[in-house]
Amino acid sequence: MPMKQDPGHGGSEKDGSKSETYCSLCYRNGEFLKNDLKNAKEMQVFCIEKMQEQGMSKWMAWLLTRGIPRLKRWKK
């Protein structure tokens, strides 16, 4: 999710500072919240649904999730 559209304006690190990498819907207190997501594709689906709930079109949400597989969390 683009940080400027994140309702929490970014997740949080263990020390309480804002994460510059992960949004508040998936990262809080230095830990990922959605541990049941097994891969980047599942994360993309989750994010698209959340952005659509906030009024974004499915196409725009899809476009904005294209970079998820390149995030540090999903790199092997």
Beta strands, then each sheet from edge to edge (+ up, - down):
strand 1: 27-28
strand 2: 31-32
sheet 1: 1+ 2-
end
